[in-house]
């Protein structure tokens, strides 16, 4: 390996983080609104929506990601291995995101949804997988990697803040009440902004960890290395579990506020805030308490997620990523479970629980991908051979698999509780209870299992230091 573990400039950290901001304008939209879009805007039944989200998502997870990972690891250009993929896919990804959220009626609606969702997930993999692998070759300094991850996930929070706080009210305002037209118009602007950010990432970053010229490995050898890499296996399962929870509760909140939370109590609770926003010109929350309440609810969680992110690096530097991740994930889960006990009128407690959940979950956010980069280092340290993208592709299998399973479970559970899409009448008690379960008991289970798995993850603080120092010595010798 030919590299030096050098400091990264603030410009490069910001440039890299913009790539995740762009990707998350798409990803957060999928997590938060895809199920709602398919059922209540596009007009699909929960069963059809579940089938599309699961089948296409699993093809993307187990088909697209390993192929892209193998190709990226074997890409050699003057720009490096991974940066070219960001350049090549920036514009096509923007186009696919617009198509996937454009309504197509009639008998062709289901085939159109399948084709556009498949195209979107393929291009997302071709862009975001090399982007994630890039974090493993920008620097070999683990403290700098922790710092870069913090920059990256502050950017993620900005994207999440926009999507979860402002997107639904803006959709209603832009479409003049027509949500299908509103989301289509909004996605055009998000595609343009996201494309510009991805190009910025390409032009402001540099690959510093370059494999030895004589390093050769087959795909079979790479996969064999993975199968013997227990930290990788644990991170694969953990990533899947995390994104199952994110898809279930993230997509479930819109149903929760529309159908469970008491509308009058919610309006009374948020009126001082919406009035203050109206006075400074931010009057796009409209008159729908559920939409405004959902936005402000998400805003509180995201703001405190950002606070948690700022604490992530110093805590990880002192105690190690594994221990900090596990403890913070467990505590954050307790505040998910709390939603089961809240009555529809307990609006204040609902908001407080979201804020506390956001704070503790925020601590874990930068650590997940930094830990995966550590797994790539572990593989190189153990096998004397680096295969960064294939390791990240496997994690993307977990991400896409978790998103697909969680999204499919979301719509499947709604169907099982007899939810009626876009119903003008009040939902049944059974359906209302189902929306409560979707943001409490069901999403807490994968998080708790994930926290328990970390007891078997061997890269603790001392192992991090050992791997970093020994790899540095090897690279300097070469």
N, C-alpha and C positions, 0 to 999 in steps of 0.2 A: 504494500500500500504506500502511496506517495502522498503524504499530507502533513500538515502541521496543525496542531490543535490551537488555533488562534482565536482571538476575540472577534466578534461580529459587530459591525457598525450598527447604529440605531437605524440608519437608512435601509440596510439590508434586512434587519428584523421587521421593520414596518413593511417593506416591499414583499417579504415572504408572507407576512400575515394577511395582506390584502387578498392573496389567493384563497385563503380560507373564508374570508369575508364574502368573496364572490361565490364560492361553492355553497356557502350556507344560505345565501339568498334562495338557492334552489332547495338545498337539503332541508332547511327549517320549514319551507313551504310544504314539502312532502310530508314531514313528520306531523306538522300542525294541522294542515288543511286537506291533504289528499283524500282521506276517507270522507270528510265532510263535503268536499268538492264532488266526489263521485256519487254520493248518496243524495245530497240536498241541493246541488247546483246542476250537475251533469244528468241526474235523474236515474242512476242505476239503483237496483235493489241492493240491500246489504250483502246478499249472497253472491251476486255477480261482482260487486266491488271487492269482496273478500277473495274470490277466486282469481281475479286479475292481479290484485296486489301480491298475493302469495305466489302464484305460478310465475309471473314475470320477475318478481323479486328473487325467487330462488334460482331461476335461470341466470339472472345477472350475478348473483352471489357465487354460484358454483361453476358457471360457464365463463362469463366475461372476465372476472377478476384474476383467476389463475392464468388465463391467456395473456392478458395485459401485463401481469407481473413478469411472466417469463420473457415476453418481448421487450419490456423495458430494461430488464437486467442485461439483455443482449444488444441493446441499442448503443451505438458508438458514433457520436457526431462531435463536431468542433465545439458544440455548446454543452456537451456532457451526455449523460444517459437519460436523465429525467426531465430537465428543463425543456427539451424540444417537444415533449408530449403536451406540456402546458401551452406552448405556442400553437401547435397544430390543432388543438381541440377547442381553443377559446371561442372562436366564432361559431362552429357547429353546435357547441353546447348551448350557447345562447339561443340559437334558432330552435333547437329541440325543446327547450324549456317553454318557449312561446307556444309551440304546437301542442305540447302535452296539456296545457291549460286553456286550449281553445275548444269550445263546445262544438260537437259535430252530431247532429240529430239523425233521427230515422233509424232504420235497421242496421246501418253501418256504424252506429255509435259504439258498440262493444268492440268490433274489430279496430276501429280508429283508436279507442282507448288503449287497446293492447299494443298496437304498432307504435304509437307515440310514447307510451310509457317505456316500452322496450328500448326504443332509440335513445330516450333520455337517460336511462340507466346505463346503457352501453357507453355513451359519451361521457357520462359522469365518472364511470370507472376509468376510462382512458385518460381523463384529466386529473381526477382526484387521487388515484392510486399513485401515479408518478409524483404528484405533488407531495403526498405523505412520505414517500420514500426519499424525496429530496431532503427532508429534515434530518435523515440519517447520514447524509454525505456533505452537508454544508459545513459541519464541524464535528470533531471527535471529542470536544471538551464537554463533559456532561453538565457542568454548571451553565455554560453558554447554551446548551441544548434546553435546559430547564428555563432559562431566560427567554429564549426564542419561542418556546411553547407558551409561555405566559403572554407574550406579545400576540401570538397567533390566536389564542383563545379569548383575549380581550376583543379582538376583531370578530371572532365568532359570536360573542355576546352582543356586539353591535348589530350584527345581522339578525340574530335571534330577537333582539329588542324590537327591531323594525317589523319583522314578520309577525311576532306574537302580540305586539302592542298596537301597531298602527295599521296592519294590513287589512283586517276585516272592515274597520271603519272606512278606510280609503277605497276599498273595493265597492262598498255601498255608495260612497259619494261619487266616485268616478263613473260608475255605471248608472247613476240616478235611480238606485233601487234595483237595477238589473245586475245581479251578482255575476252572472256568466260574462256579460259584457265588461263589467268592472275588472274582473280578474284577468281577462285577456289583455285589456289595455295596460294594466299595471305590469304584467309580465314582460311586455315589450320594453318598458323602461328599465326593469330590473335586468333584463338580458343585455341591454346596451351598457349599463353601469358595470355589470359583472364581467363582461368581455374586456372592458378597459382595465379593470383591476387585475385580471389574469395576465394580460400583456405586461402590466407593470411588474408583476412577480417575475416573469421571464427575464426582463431587462435589468432587474436590480439584484439578482441572486447569483451565486457562484457555487459550483461543485468542487469541494476541496479534497474529499476522500475518494481517491481513484484506485480501483483494483489494480493489482500487479499485472503488467502486460502478459505474463505467462499464466495467469489464472484462467483455467478452463474447467468448466463443469457442465455436466448434462442436466437436463431438467429432472431426470430420475435421481441424480446425485443430490440436487437441491431438495427434492421432496423427501429423500431419505434422511438428509440432515434435519429437516423439519420434524419428521416423525420421531426423532430421538431427542428433540429439544423440548424438555418438559415446560420451561417457562413460556415457550411459544404456544404449546397446547393449552396451558392455563389462560394465557392472554386471549387466545381464540375464543374459548368458551366464555370468558369474562366479557369480551367485547360484544358477543352475541347477546348475552343476558342484559347488558347495559342498554343496548339499543332496542331490545324487546320492551323494556320498561319505558324508555323515552317515547317510543311509538305509541304505546298504549295510553299513557297518561297525557302525553302531549296532544295526541289526537282526540282524547276523551274530554279535555277541558271544554271545548266548544259545545259539546252535547251537555255537559254538566251545567254550564251557565245558562244554556237555552232551556233546559228541562228540569233541573233540580233546585238551583239556588232561587230563593224567594225574590221575585222581581221587584216588589215594592221596597223590601228591606235593602236590596242591592242599590236601588235608585237613591234612597235616602243616604246610604253610606257614601256613595261616590259623588253626590251632587256638589259638595264643597270643592272637590278637585276639578270636576268638569266645568264648574262655573269659573274657577281660577284660570283654567286653560282657555275658556272662551274669551276671557278678558285680555289675554295676550295673543289672541288671533288663532289659537289652535282649536278651532271649532268643528273639526272633521269627525269628532266622535259621534255626532248625530244624536238622535233621540232614543236609540235603542239601548236600554240599560244593560241588557245581556252582553251586547257587543262592546260597549264602553267598559263594563265591569270586567269582562275577560281581558281586555287590553290593559287595564290598570292592574289587575291581578298578576298578569304576566310581567308587567313592568316592575312591580315590587320584587318578584322572584329574580328577575334578570339583573336588576341593580345590585342586589346582594350576592348574586353569583359572581359579578365582577369584583366585589369586595373579597369574596372567597378566593378568586383567581389570584389577586394580588398577594395573598398570603401563601399561595401554593409553593412558590419557589423557595422562600426562606424556610418553610417547614420541611420541604423535601431535601434541601441542602443539609439540614440539621439531623433529621430523623430517617431519611431515605424515602423513596417514592412508595414502596410497597406498604409500609406501616401507615403512612399518612393517608394513602388512598383507601385502605381498608377501614380505618377508623371513621374517616369522614363519610364514606359511602354508607356505613352502618347507621350513623347518626342521622344522615339525610333521609334514610328509609323510615325512621320512626315518625318523621313529619308527613310522609306519604300515608302511613297507616292511620294517622290521626284523622284524615278526611272521612274515614268510615264512621266516626263518632259525631261528626258535625251535623246539626240539624239545618234545614234549608234557610232558617232565619239567622244562623250563626255566622254572619258575613264577616265580622271583625276577626273571629278566630280562623276562618278560612284564609283570609289574607295574611294573618300572622304566621300561620303554618307554612304557607307558600314562601314567605320571606325567609324563614329559618331553614326550610328545605333548600332553597336556592343558595343560601350562604354555604352550607356544608357541602352540597353537591358541587358548587363552584370550585372548591378546593381540589376536587378530583379531576376536573376537566382537563387542565394542561398535562396532568400526570399520565393519563391513559396513553396518549401518543408518544410521550417521552419514554414511557416504559416499553413500548413496542420498538422504538429506536434502540433502547438498551438490549432488547432481545436480539436485534440484528448484530449488535456488538458481541453479545454472548455467543451467538452462532459462529462469528468470525474467530473469537477467542478460543472456542472449543474445537473448531474444525479447520482453522487456518485458511478459511475460504469465506469470502463475503458474498451474500446474495440478498441485498437490501430489498429490492422490489418484490421478490417472491414472498418474503416475510410480511411486508406490508400488504401484499395482495391477499394473503391468507387472513389478515386482520380485516381487510375490506370484505372478505367473505362473511366474517362475523358481523360487520356493520350492516351489510346489505341483507344478510340472513336475518339478523335481529330486527331490522326495520320491516322486512317483509312479514316475518312471523308476527311481530307486534301489531302491524297494521291489519293483517288478516284476522288476528285474534280480536282486535277492536271491532271490526265490522261483524265478525262471526258472533261475538258476545252480544252485540246490539241486536242482531237477528234472533238470537236465542231468548233474549228478554222481550221479544215482540216489539222492537222499536219500529215506528212508522216514519220513513223519510219524508221530510218537508211537510209534515202533517200540520194542518191549520187548527186542528183540535188538540186538546191536552193529551199528552201521552199517558198510557196506563201506569198504574202504580208499579207494576212489574218492570216496565221499561225505565221508569224513573229510578227505581232501585238499581237497575243495571248500570245506569250512567254513574251512580255513586261508586259502585264496585270497580268501575273502569279507572277511577282515579285514586283508589285506595288499596284494597286487598290484592287485586290482580297484579298491578305493577310493582307492589312491594316484594312479591315472591322472588322474581329474578334478581333484584338488588341484594336480597338477603343471601341467596345462594352464591352470588358473585363475591360478596364480602367473605364468606366462609372459604371460598376457593383460594384466597390469597394466603391462607395459612400454609399452602403447599407450594407457593411461589418462592424460589430460592434466591432471587436477586435482591438481597437486602442491602442496607447501606454499606456494610463492609465489602460485600461482593461487588458492588458498583465501583468502589475505589480500586479494588484489585484488578478488575477487568480493564478499567480506564488506563491505569498505570502500565499494565503489561502490554496492552495494544499500542500504547504510545511508544513504548520501548521498541517493539517490533517494527513499527512504521519508520521510526528514526533510523533503525539499523538498515532498512531497505533503502 
